[in-house]
Amino acid sequence: MRTKSFLLALTLCLLCLVSSASAVLPEVTERGIITALDAENGTMTILPDARYACNYSATPSCRWEAMNESVEIGGTVPDSEVFSVFEVGDTVALTAMGVHGVSGGVGGGRWITVGKLVASEGTWYATEIVGDPGALPISLVGDYAVTYEAVQDCANWTGSVCPATAMNVTILSEGVTVFEDLVEPGEELMYNGRNDNSSISVTFLRGEASSFCCTDLPVVPPGPQPVSAFLVHVDPPIGFEAENISTPTTVPITTAVPSSSNALLVSLAAGLLGCATVFRRR
Protein backbone atom coordinates (compact mmCIF):
# COMPACT_ATOMS: atom_id res chain seq x y z
CA MET A 1 0.00 0.00 0.00
CA ARG A 2 2.82 2.39 0.88
CA THR A 3 4.50 1.53 -2.43
CA LYS A 4 1.32 2.31 -4.37
CA SER A 5 0.92 5.60 -2.52
CA PHE A 6 4.50 6.57 -3.28
CA LEU A 7 4.11 5.72 -6.97
CA LEU A 8 0.88 7.71 -7.17
CA ALA A 9 2.51 10.71 -5.53
CA LEU A 10 5.53 10.40 -7.80
CA THR A 11 3.27 10.25 -10.86
CA LEU A 12 1.40 13.37 -9.77
CA CYS A 13 4.69 15.13 -9.18
CA LEU A 14 5.90 14.16 -12.65
CA LEU A 15 2.71 15.55 -14.15
CA CYS A 16 3.17 18.84 -12.35
CA LEU A 17 6.79 18.90 -13.51
CA VAL A 18 5.76 18.52 -17.13
CA SER A 19 3.54 21.58 -16.73
CA SER A 20 6.37 23.39 -15.01
CA ALA A 21 8.93 22.50 -17.66
CA SER A 22 6.66 23.64 -20.46
CA ALA A 23 6.63 27.13 -18.95
CA VAL A 24 10.38 27.63 -18.55
CA LEU A 25 11.39 31.00 -19.96
CA PRO A 26 14.49 31.11 -22.16
CA GLU A 27 17.74 32.36 -20.63
CA VAL A 28 20.48 34.06 -22.66
CA THR A 29 24.01 34.68 -21.35
CA GLU A 30 26.34 37.24 -22.90
CA ARG A 31 29.72 38.69 -22.04
CA GLY A 32 30.77 42.29 -22.57
CA ILE A 33 31.70 45.68 -21.16
CA ILE A 34 29.40 47.81 -19.03
CA THR A 35 28.66 51.04 -20.90
CA ALA A 36 26.00 52.57 -18.63
CA LEU A 37 24.56 52.20 -15.12
CA ASP A 38 21.28 53.91 -14.28
CA ALA A 39 20.52 53.56 -10.57
CA GLU A 40 17.43 55.77 -10.80
CA ASN A 41 15.76 53.46 -13.34
CA GLY A 42 17.46 50.28 -12.09
CA THR A 43 19.03 49.38 -15.44
CA MET A 44 22.41 48.35 -16.81
CA THR A 45 23.65 48.54 -20.40
CA ILE A 46 26.49 46.51 -21.90
CA LEU A 47 28.29 46.21 -25.22
CA PRO A 48 28.52 42.41 -25.67
CA ASP A 49 31.25 40.62 -27.59
CA ALA A 50 30.32 36.96 -27.03
CA ARG A 51 27.34 34.74 -26.29
CA TYR A 52 27.33 31.47 -24.34
CA ALA A 53 25.84 28.71 -26.48
CA CYS A 54 25.38 24.97 -26.12
CA ASN A 55 25.50 22.37 -28.89
CA TYR A 56 25.28 18.90 -27.41
CA SER A 57 26.42 17.22 -30.64
CA ALA A 58 29.80 19.00 -30.41
CA THR A 59 32.78 18.86 -28.05
CA PRO A 60 32.95 20.82 -25.85
CA SER A 61 29.17 21.10 -25.78
CA CYS A 62 29.03 24.64 -24.36
CA ARG A 63 31.33 27.53 -25.23
CA TRP A 64 31.59 31.27 -25.74
CA GLU A 65 30.91 32.23 -29.34
CA ALA A 66 32.06 35.58 -30.68
CA MET A 67 29.33 37.92 -31.88
CA ASN A 68 30.01 39.21 -35.38
CA GLU A 69 27.86 42.28 -34.90
CA SER A 70 27.46 43.84 -31.49
CA VAL A 71 25.05 46.54 -30.35
CA GLU A 72 24.38 47.82 -26.86
CA ILE A 73 21.76 45.90 -24.92
CA GLY A 74 20.24 46.69 -21.57
CA GLY A 75 17.90 45.42 -18.94
CA THR A 76 16.71 45.69 -15.37
CA VAL A 77 19.35 44.69 -12.81
CA PRO A 78 18.71 41.75 -10.46
CA ASP A 79 19.25 43.88 -7.34
CA SER A 80 20.31 47.41 -6.43
CA GLU A 81 23.57 45.96 -5.03
CA VAL A 82 24.73 46.05 -8.66
CA PHE A 83 25.30 49.79 -8.38
CA SER A 84 27.60 49.32 -5.39
CA VAL A 85 29.63 46.48 -6.91
CA PHE A 86 29.98 47.29 -10.62
CA GLU A 87 31.35 50.25 -12.56
CA VAL A 88 31.25 51.39 -16.17
CA GLY A 89 34.10 49.65 -18.00
CA ASP A 90 33.93 46.38 -16.02
CA THR A 91 33.98 43.15 -18.01
CA VAL A 92 30.90 41.16 -17.04
CA ALA A 93 28.81 38.14 -17.92
CA LEU A 94 25.05 38.56 -17.63
CA THR A 95 22.10 36.24 -18.00
CA ALA A 96 18.75 37.60 -19.15
CA MET A 97 15.43 35.81 -18.72
CA GLY A 98 12.61 36.25 -21.18
CA VAL A 99 12.66 39.23 -23.54
CA HIS A 100 16.18 40.47 -24.14
CA GLY A 101 17.24 44.10 -23.90
CA VAL A 102 17.08 46.54 -26.79
CA SER A 103 19.66 48.72 -28.48
CA GLY A 104 20.16 51.73 -26.26
CA GLY A 105 19.53 49.64 -23.20
CA VAL A 106 16.37 50.85 -21.46
CA GLY A 107 13.55 48.48 -20.66
CA GLY A 108 12.47 45.16 -22.10
CA GLY A 109 15.06 42.77 -20.69
CA ARG A 110 15.61 41.47 -17.17
CA TRP A 111 19.09 40.56 -16.02
CA ILE A 112 18.73 37.78 -13.43
CA THR A 113 22.46 37.58 -12.65
CA VAL A 114 25.56 39.69 -13.25
CA GLY A 115 29.15 38.54 -12.69
CA LYS A 116 32.34 40.63 -12.67
CA LEU A 117 35.02 38.79 -14.65
CA VAL A 118 38.78 38.39 -14.51
CA ALA A 119 40.87 36.22 -16.81
CA SER A 120 43.81 33.94 -16.13
CA GLU A 121 45.55 31.50 -18.47
CA GLY A 122 42.85 31.96 -21.11
CA THR A 123 39.87 31.34 -18.83
CA TRP A 124 37.30 33.74 -17.42
CA TYR A 125 36.45 33.63 -13.71
CA ALA A 126 33.91 35.55 -11.61
CA THR A 127 35.02 37.53 -8.55
CA GLU A 128 31.63 39.13 -7.82
CA ILE A 129 28.08 37.98 -8.50
CA VAL A 130 24.84 39.83 -7.93
CA GLY A 131 21.77 37.75 -8.73
CA ASP A 132 21.24 34.03 -9.18
CA PRO A 133 24.65 32.25 -9.29
CA GLY A 134 23.09 29.14 -10.78
CA ALA A 135 22.23 31.07 -13.94
CA LEU A 136 25.82 32.14 -14.62
CA PRO A 137 28.03 29.67 -16.58
CA ILE A 138 31.25 31.02 -15.09
CA SER A 139 33.38 29.38 -12.39
CA LEU A 140 34.27 31.41 -9.32
CA VAL A 141 37.90 32.46 -8.97
CA GLY A 142 40.00 30.38 -6.56
CA ASP A 143 38.13 27.13 -7.31
CA TYR A 144 35.23 28.07 -5.03
CA ALA A 145 31.61 27.16 -5.71
CA VAL A 146 28.21 27.86 -4.17
CA THR A 147 25.10 25.67 -4.22
CA TYR A 148 21.75 26.35 -2.58
CA GLU A 149 18.31 24.89 -1.98
CA ALA A 150 15.26 27.00 -1.22
CA VAL A 151 12.95 26.51 1.75
CA GLN A 152 9.48 26.89 0.27
CA ASP A 153 6.75 29.14 1.66
CA CYS A 154 3.87 27.21 0.12
CA ALA A 155 1.26 29.23 2.03
CA ASN A 156 2.06 32.26 -0.13
CA TRP A 157 2.40 30.66 -3.55
CA THR A 158 1.68 32.68 -6.68
CA GLY A 159 1.36 30.63 -9.83
CA SER A 160 4.46 28.55 -10.54
CA VAL A 161 6.58 30.11 -7.78
CA CYS A 162 6.41 30.76 -4.07
CA PRO A 163 8.66 32.81 -1.79
CA ALA A 164 11.75 31.25 -0.24
CA THR A 165 11.79 31.91 3.48
CA ALA A 166 15.41 30.76 3.70
CA MET A 167 18.17 29.05 1.75
CA ASN A 168 20.28 26.00 2.55
CA VAL A 169 23.62 27.35 1.27
CA THR A 170 26.70 25.21 0.71
CA ILE A 171 30.19 26.59 0.03
CA LEU A 172 32.68 24.33 -1.72
CA SER A 173 36.44 24.83 -1.91
CA GLU A 174 38.33 22.86 -4.54
CA GLY A 175 35.34 20.56 -4.87
CA VAL A 176 35.00 19.84 -1.15
CA THR A 177 32.17 21.10 1.07
CA VAL A 178 33.68 23.41 3.68
CA PHE A 179 30.67 25.28 5.03
CA GLU A 180 26.90 24.91 4.92
CA ASP A 181 24.14 26.62 6.82
CA LEU A 182 20.54 27.78 6.67
CA VAL A 183 20.40 31.51 6.00
CA GLU A 184 17.51 33.94 5.92
CA PRO A 185 17.28 37.07 3.73
CA GLY A 186 20.05 39.51 4.62
CA GLU A 187 22.25 36.94 6.34
CA GLU A 188 25.83 36.24 5.22
CA LEU A 189 28.12 33.24 5.20
CA MET A 190 31.90 33.66 5.00
CA TYR A 191 34.74 31.16 4.63
CA ASN A 192 38.48 31.93 4.77
CA GLY A 193 39.88 28.64 6.02
CA ARG A 194 42.45 28.11 3.28
CA ASN A 195 46.09 28.99 3.79
CA ASP A 196 46.35 31.13 0.64
CA ASN A 197 44.76 34.42 1.77
CA SER A 198 41.62 33.72 -0.27
CA SER A 199 38.06 34.03 1.04
CA ILE A 200 34.45 33.89 -0.09
CA SER A 201 31.34 35.58 1.29
CA VAL A 202 27.76 34.77 0.31
CA THR A 203 24.80 36.97 1.27
CA PHE A 204 21.27 35.75 0.59
CA LEU A 205 19.21 38.73 -0.57
CA ARG A 206 15.87 37.14 -1.49
CA GLY A 207 14.60 34.06 -3.23
CA GLU A 208 11.89 32.05 -4.89
CA ALA A 209 11.08 28.36 -5.03
CA SER A 210 8.97 26.26 -7.35
CA SER A 211 5.40 25.79 -6.11
CA PHE A 212 4.70 22.73 -8.27
CA CYS A 213 5.66 20.29 -5.54
CA CYS A 214 3.93 22.06 -2.67
CA THR A 215 1.34 19.80 -1.10
CA ASP A 216 -2.37 20.62 -0.71
CA LEU A 217 -2.38 23.16 -3.55
CA PRO A 218 -4.85 23.32 -6.43
CA VAL A 219 -3.61 22.74 -9.95
CA VAL A 220 -0.74 25.18 -10.42
CA PRO A 221 -0.92 27.17 -13.67
CA PRO A 222 2.13 27.33 -15.95
CA GLY A 223 4.58 30.12 -15.23
CA PRO A 224 8.23 31.15 -15.09
CA GLN A 225 10.99 29.33 -13.24
CA PRO A 226 11.99 30.58 -9.75
CA VAL A 227 14.84 33.10 -9.51
CA SER A 228 16.84 34.03 -6.41
CA ALA A 229 19.29 36.82 -5.65
CA PHE A 230 22.60 36.56 -3.81
CA LEU A 231 25.64 38.75 -3.33
CA VAL A 232 28.83 36.69 -3.79
CA HIS A 233 32.33 38.08 -3.30
CA VAL A 234 35.60 36.15 -3.68
CA ASP A 235 39.12 37.32 -2.86
CA PRO A 236 41.53 35.40 -5.13
CA PRO A 237 44.33 33.31 -3.62
CA ILE A 238 47.90 34.56 -3.47
CA GLY A 239 49.59 33.93 -6.79
CA PHE A 240 46.50 34.35 -8.93
CA GLU A 241 47.54 36.45 -11.92
CA ALA A 242 44.88 38.25 -13.90
CA GLU A 243 45.52 39.04 -17.54
CA ASN A 244 43.86 40.83 -20.42
CA ILE A 245 42.35 38.45 -22.96
CA SER A 246 39.76 38.91 -25.67
CA THR A 247 38.47 35.34 -26.06
CA PRO A 248 38.86 32.51 -23.52
CA THR A 249 40.27 29.22 -24.73
CA THR A 250 38.86 27.16 -21.86
CA VAL A 251 35.13 26.73 -21.28
CA PRO A 252 33.69 25.93 -17.83
CA ILE A 253 31.23 23.13 -18.46
CA THR A 254 30.13 22.32 -14.91
CA THR A 255 27.85 25.34 -14.59
CA ALA A 256 26.63 25.37 -18.18
CA VAL A 257 23.32 27.07 -18.91
CA PRO A 258 21.17 24.75 -21.05
CA SER A 259 20.04 25.88 -24.46
CA SER A 260 16.33 26.46 -24.93
CA SER A 261 15.96 23.07 -26.65
CA ASN A 262 17.30 21.27 -23.56
CA ALA A 263 15.88 23.51 -20.83
CA LEU A 264 12.75 21.37 -20.49
CA LEU A 265 14.68 18.18 -19.73
CA VAL A 266 16.93 19.93 -17.22
CA SER A 267 13.97 21.53 -15.44
CA LEU A 268 12.14 18.21 -15.35
CA ALA A 269 15.11 16.47 -13.73
CA ALA A 270 15.65 19.29 -11.23
CA GLY A 271 12.02 19.28 -10.25
CA LEU A 272 12.03 15.50 -9.80
CA LEU A 273 14.92 15.81 -7.35
CA GLY A 274 12.99 18.47 -5.48
CA CYS A 275 9.96 16.19 -5.23
CA ALA A 276 12.15 13.35 -3.98
CA THR A 277 13.38 15.68 -1.22
CA VAL A 278 9.77 16.36 -0.21
CA PHE A 279 9.08 12.63 -0.01
CA ARG A 280 12.15 12.02 2.17
CA ARG A 281 11.17 14.73 4.65
CA ARG A 282 7.70 13.36 5.31
N, C-alpha and C positions, 0 to 999 in steps of 0.2 A: 504493500500500500504506500509506504514511504517512497519507494522507487517510482511508482506511478505519479505520485504528487510532484516529485522532483522533476520528472520528465515533462509533466504538464506545465510546470512553472517555467522550465527552460524553454519549452516551445513558445509560450507566451512572450517570454523575454526576447526570443529570436524574432518573433513577429514585430515587436515594438522596435527592435533594432533595424529591421528592414525599413520601417517607416522613417526612423531616424537617419539612416544612411542616405535615403533618397533625398533628404533635405539638406545635405551638407553643402555649404556654400564654397565656391572655389577660393583657393588661396594662391596668391602670386608673390614670389620673393624676388626682389631686385637689389642690386648693389650700386652705390653711387656716392656722390658728394652732396652734402647739404648745401642748398643755395639760399634758403630762406626759412626763418622760424617766426611764427606769428602767434605769440602767447595770448593776445587778445581774442583771436578767433580759434585758437587751439589747433593750428595746422602747421605742417612741415612740408617743405618742398625740396625735392632732390633732382639732380641731373644723373640719371642712371647710365651705367656703362655695361652692365651684364645682368642676365636673368638666370635664376636657378631652375633647371629643367631636368625632368626624369624621363628616361627611355629604357624600359626594362628589358629590351632586346639587345642592348648595347652594354659594353663594359668600359669604364664604370657606368652604372645605371643612372646616376645623378651627377650633374656637373654644372659649373657656371658656363654660360654661353654668351659670348660677346654680342652686344646689340649693334647692328650696323647703323641704325639711325636712332639717335637719342634726343628726346625732348623732355623738358621739365615735367615732372608729375608731382602731385601733392595729395594730401589727405589729412584727416583728423588724427591727432596723435593718440596713443593708447592711454596716456596719463600725463598730467601737467608736470610730472617729474622730468619729462623730456627736456623742458626748458631750463632745468638746473644742471642737467648732465651733458647735453649736446650743444655744439656751437656750429655756426656756419663755417663750412670748410672741412668738417669731419667726414671721414669715409665711413659709411654705414651700410648695413644690410637691413632691409625692411620687408615685412610681409603684410600684404593688404588682403582683406577679406571682402568678397563681394565685388561691387563696382569699383574699378580702379580709378585713380586720380586723373585729372585732366591737365592738358598743357596750361601752364600758368599756375597750377597748383592749388586752387581754392575749391573746396567742396568735392563731393562725389565719392571719393575713396575713404577708406578707414584703415589706418595702419593699426594692426593688432600687436605688433612687436617691432622694436627698433634696437639694433645692436651696434655699438661703436667698435670698429675693426682696427686691428693691427696685423701686420704681415711678418712672417719669419720663415725663411727657407722655402719660399714659394707658396705658403699656405696662409689663409686668412684665419684669424682668431678674434673672438669677441672679448673685450675687457669690461664692457658695460652693457646691460640689457634693461630696457624699460618695456614692459608688456608681457606677453606670454612666451616664455623661453622655449616651450615645446614647438612653437611655430617658426623657429629660426634655425635653418640648417647650417649652423656655424658652431664649431666646438669652442668652448671657453678656453682662454689662455691658461697655461699651467697645468693642463690635463685635469681640470676640474669639470664636474658635471652636476646638474641639479635635476631631480625628478620630484613629482608631487602628485598627490591624490586628494581630490576635493571631498569634504564632508558635506553631504547634501542637506539642504533645508527644504524638504519636500512639502512642508506646510505652506510654503510661499512660492510654489512653482508657477511659471508663466510660459505656457506653450512647451517648447522642447527643452527649456532650461529652467533651472532653479538656482537660487543664491547658494554660494558656498559659505558656510558659517566659519569654516577653518580649513587649513590645508595640512595634510601630512607631508612634510618636506624632508627630502633626503639629499644630503650632500655627499658626493663621491670624489675621491682624490685618487688619481691614477687607477681608476676602475674599482676602487675599494670603498665601501660605505664607511664614512668617518663620523657622520653626525646625522641624526634624524630626530624630528620633534614635531609636535602638533602646534601650529601657529595660527593665531587669529589675525584679522586685518590690522595692519600697523606694526605687527611684531617682527623682529629681526632675528635671524640666526647668523652666527659668524664662526668661522673655523680658521685657525692659523697654526695648526699643530705640526706642520712640516718644518724641517730644518733648512729652509731655503729662502726665508723672508717673504714667502708668498702668503696670501690670505684670500678668503672669499666671504662676502656677506650677502645674505638673501633676505629681502623684506617683502612680506606678502601684503600687497596693497588692497586687492579685492578679487573676488573670483565667482565663477559660475560652475555649475555641474549639470550633467544631463538629467532630465527628469523622466526619461523613458523607463528607467528601472525603479522608480519610486513605487512603493506599494500603495494600494488603496486609492489610486488615482483613476479618473475616467480615461477614456481613450485620449492619448496625447496627440495633438495635431502636429503635422510636420513643421519644422522650423530650423533655425541655424544651430550650428554646433556651439558648445559652451566655450567661452574665452575668459581667461584670467589675467591678472596684471601683477607683476613682480618688479622689484628693483634689485638687480644683481650687479655687484661690483667685485672685480678680481684684481688683486695686485700681483703682477707676474713674478715668477721666481728670479732670484739672482742669476745672471747669466743669460737671461732671455734677451735676444737682440732683435729689435724691430727693424724692418727695412722697407724701402719704397718699392712696390711692385705694381704692375698694371693688371696682370692676369695671373691668378694662382695656378700652379701646376698640380697641386694635390687637392682632392675633393673629399670633404668629410661626409661619409656615407651614413654614419650611425644615427644622425639626427635629420635624415633626409625628409623633406616635405613631399608627400605623394602628389603625383600629377592628378588632374581632375578625373582621368579615366580610372585611376586606382584608388581614389579617395573613399569610394563606397566600401570596398573590401576592407581597407584599413579601419574605417569607422565601425564596421560591423564587428571586426575582431576585437577592437578596443572596448566596444560596448558589451560584448560577450564576457570579457574579463571582468568588467564592472559588475555585471549580473552575478557572476560566480562569487565575487566578493560579498555581495548581498546575501547569497545563499549560505556562505560560510559563517556569517555573523549571526544568523538566526539561532 
